[in-house]
Structure formats: structure tokens, C-alpha cells
Amino acid sequence: MSTLIPMAGDLAAWRGRARFAQLAVLGGEVRQVLYREGGYLVLRAEPPLPRLGESWPALYWAELEAERWYGLAFSAQEGQGRDLLDSNPQLFAFPYGPVRETQSEAIFHRIVSGGERIAAVELRPFLKRRGVERRLGEIPLAWLPRVAERLAALSSVADSLAVARAAEAATGAVPPPRAELWRVVFAELERLYNHLDYFARQAATATLRVGEAQAATLKEGVQRLAEQLSASRFLRGLVAVGGLVAEPPLPSGSWLAELDALQRRAAAYLDRLLATELFVDRLERSGAVSRQGALDFCLVGPSARASGLGQDLRVDPGYGAYPELGLGVPIHEEGDALARCRVRAEELRISFDLIQRAVSALRRVGGPVHNPPGPLPPGSEALGYAEGPRGETLAYLRCDASGQPHWALRPASQLLWPAFAQGMRMSSSQMDYIINQVSFHPLQAAWDR
């Protein structure tokens, strides 16, 4: 279950002592969520709030979203500084987006440059709103994961797990051990096909079309295994509040043999890819984010681990069956696109191993896969979290005195986009723009809740 510790004090005072995680606006109430080793802290904030986004970059987009979409009042407007175009006539700006390709949701990029090097990148999300958080407050508990998994196809398991875990914490419904093992299998299958999707896209940015096709073939193999197991290539319709909707059949010998074959093929593919000089040269020293930059932007997931931060919710604070199964956390210090690539390569091996260990444990652990939850208690609050393919995914639930639930979601990509823009401004050329965007592997749908 999630650990949610009410704290007192000013948010700014916590900088350097805890990592900012979420600014949640819930039916007129405001919660500021922080993470410190071992658990989450929550500050109950009263508007108007001081604006901290300029001095603490991770808060900038959270504050802007709260102001634009929820009407949250702030006490002061921090200075935005002069536009670079005003101070340097040799610079020019050109738009990129918001509509770029059929696979991408809308987000506008404004790139400021004077030639080869990029001086600044301005991102403009919030171009549409789907009302997912509002809808979560209108439906029965049983339907919560079904709506949450529609937030973004590539993170269906992570999003539904975060919402389910928040509801479980509020109602006291503890998922049975067998259900937690299945959740590991589903979450790691999702991590596998997401990381392989990343490798396909990253190989394409380096014009390695054969490498792109090979990674896409591996991804297809993982998604076919997912479909055989769950009847869904995106692993939808599996997670329930209190465990699972229903138990799938145990993986057969042929299923496990195909998983083992995919693991060997993926390892050989990564050896070839990371031995390709053209690929390594394009990623090395590109889009670098220092350890301090990762702290300032509160980076999560593989991008944080590539900048020297060892955070992984599966290990600290740990949840579900992960503490019993055990796993290592790959860490690199360089913070560039190549380091983000190497972290994901190591995580692929870990995910394959976790699936095999979880399946072995399922053959030993019996029991049900669902513990029916009770109603949400009026006045309750809870935080659910999951370590998705892109990092920490959060779902904050507040039930008011009348019993009406209010939800606030914070997908991992909300913390990846600002760091990507900063990495481009600090160290990259226009030729590397798409390379670095893919290296963070963010989802635009994170803004369209």
C-alpha cells in the first residue's frame, strides 16, 4: 500500500530535502506531494500559492496546468525573463507542430536558434482535454482501471495500477499475493515492449533502418505474447481494484520458450546496436542532463537513472511482489542520450528475468486473485503509484465529506518533457533534436487528461 505522510510547512523549504512529485487540485483542495526515501509526503496548501516554477523547474508546468485548467490562484508572478529574440537579433524561431505525425498527440515546439546550435526550446502543451480525471470521479470502483488505462495506450498497465493502488489504499483492500505476482508479469511485459519501441525509434533517428525493423520485430513478438496471455496487445482489462479482473491461464511451456527466445534475440540485437559506431556517435554527449539538472527537474525513470539518480519505486519504497522477487537498478552517470539508451538496455534483461521469476512463483503460490474492496470512506485520501516504463506514475484520490471522489493523475512524461527541452538548450544541435526527444521517450498524452 502507499505511504502518505501529512506534513506541515512551506513547499520551498523542502527543496533539496525531498523530490517534488505532484501538484494535485482535488475539488477545490490543493495537495503538494513530495517523495523522500521510504515514502511520500503531502502538504495541504491554501491558495493563493507562491509561484516557484522559475526557481524549482520541476514545478513550472505543474503550476501552469493548475492555473490554466483548474483556476488555481498564485500570489505572485515570477519574472519570465526577456525573450531571447528580443536580446539577440541573430536568433530566429521556427515552429514544430503541434500536429506532426499520425502516431503523436498534439504538442507545439518553438525552437530558437541562430544556426546549428539550439538556444532555447519552448513547449506548449494543453491543446486539448479529455476529462479522464473528472470521469474517474463519476464511475464505480470496478470501472476505475478501465478508464485509467485509456489515458495512454503505451502505459495502460502503469496507469491502471496507480489508480487501483490509490483506491486499494483508501478502502483497505489488499490484493492477494497471487494477484501481485500477475501484476508484475503484466507490468514487465509492458516495460519490455515500450523499451523495444524506444530502440526502434532511436535506431530510426540514427538512420539505421535495419536496426529499426529488428527492434520493431522484437516488440511485435512481445506484444503477441501479451495477447496470448491476456487477449490484449496493450494488456488492457486485467487490473482491478483489489487484484485482477480474472486470472489468465498460466503461461505454457511454448509461451515460456518463446519468451526465452525473445530474450536471447534482444540481447544479441543490443550487442550489435551498441557496437555500431554510427549509433553510438550520434547519441554520445547529446542532450545531456547533469545530476543536478535531474534533481532540479525531478526526473524519473530511465532518464533519471541515466543521470546518476538511483530512484525506482519497485525498490524504494517497493510495492507488490517486487521486494520478494528482487531486482537491481542500473545507474549511469553521463546523463546523455547514450546513457539513457544503456539504462534501457540493462532494464530489458531485468524485465525478462522478473517475468520468469514471477511465473515460477505463480506455480508455487495459490489462492485467489481478487479481494473485493469496500466503499470509499468519506474524507479519505490516498496516493497510488507504479513504476511505469517511463518512470513514476501517480494517482491521488481525495474523497470529500459527502463521499464524492476527486482524482488527480500525474503520468511520468509530465516530468520528462521539461527536462528534454532543457537538455536540448544546454548541449544539442538541431540535427540532434529528434534523437533527444526519442531518448526521453515521453508521451504527449500525459498532458491530455
Phi, psi and omega in degrees: 000158181285150176253115184237113188248111177295134181229162174248160175121175183269141182301319183299330182290344182270353180296132184090344180250340180207160180263129176295137182237321187197141168249108187251126175252117191229093177058044180090346177263149182238132176234135175250118186257132178235158175238130173230149187316121178103345181173176181259145175247149178227132176255131175272111187257148177244121177296153358283145181263149171292142180272121187242002189297331179287319182275335178233089192305331182297337184272347191301307183288327177296319178293318181296318179295316180298324180287315186284319187264333184245356178070024181292133183270140175241146188282336183211151177258115177292149178293131181273350183081164180283148175295135180302330180293331179288326186266348182219099183293349180279350179270154175220160181238145174220147184275151176222107184103195006284338179262120186238320182203162187293337183276348188253140170286167187281129170205136184263134177246131173243114186253124180254126185207157174244011182159241183283318185276149179266127179271326181198154174230126177246125179256141178231093175272209178062033182275347175205165182220130183256351177070031181295316181296317178298317182296324179301328180280357184252353190244161178294161180306321185298335183265355185304308181298329180296322178283317182299323183288352175272359179299315177205128185302321186283354177230036184301315183290314182299315182293316180292326178294317181299315179293316180298319181293326176295315179295323178294321179295323181287322184267347182081013180278113181265119179297139178298154180305322181295322177295322180295325177294317177298321179300323176298315179302312182295316183295322182283329171298319177297319178296320180300308185287334175291315180294323177291325172299318176301312182297323177297314181292320181292321176297322179296323180293337177263014178062027177265084187291326176293317177298322176298313182295322180294318178294320178297324177294319177296318177300316179300321178297318179295317181292330175292320175297320178299319181292321178298325184279323192233357184067019178214124178295333180258012174059041180268159176075022185252314186281136174232156172294116184102003178144241181239157174295314178200158182271127174288164173294146178301141179305134181282173177297322179291325177297313180293325177294321178292322176298317179296320178295320177296322179297316180295318180294321179294320179296317178294321179298314182294324176300316180292317183296314183281355172261001180273113187300320180301316181294312182297318181297324181290329184267331186295132179065013180260135177060040185286136173238118182291169177299318178294322176297321178296324176291318181297320182268002178052048180300152181227166173069204181304327180295322177290318182292337176283345178253019173094003179264127187268021186285134176203116185298337178293336181256314180227110010276353184084142179202163178059222182269359185299317180302324180286324181284324179077142175199154174267164180241108179290133182228134172235156187256342191291327176076006183262182182298326179292321178296320177296326176293314182294322178300314180294325178299318179290325180291330175303312180299318181297318181294318176303314181294320180297318179299314181296321179291322179294319178295319177298319179293326179298331179286344180257331187262121178260193176106179182284174178238011180211135174241103187303130180279155171275186179288158176290124179289132175303138180083001181278154175222145181203154177238130173249145181216157175207147176269097180278181180300332180259356177126202186300123176244128186239148173221117181256130180241129172232126178254119184284182186296335179275355182094003180281122179279146174232137185238146171224124181253144174223091177294158182301324186298338178297334177264351181272321183302311180298323179292324175301313180299319179293319179298323177293319183293326187279327194212016191229161177255169179300327180298335184264004189301305184289330176302315183284325176300314179295326183296331174276336177054047180278160177250128178295331183299345178301332182272347192257041186284000000 
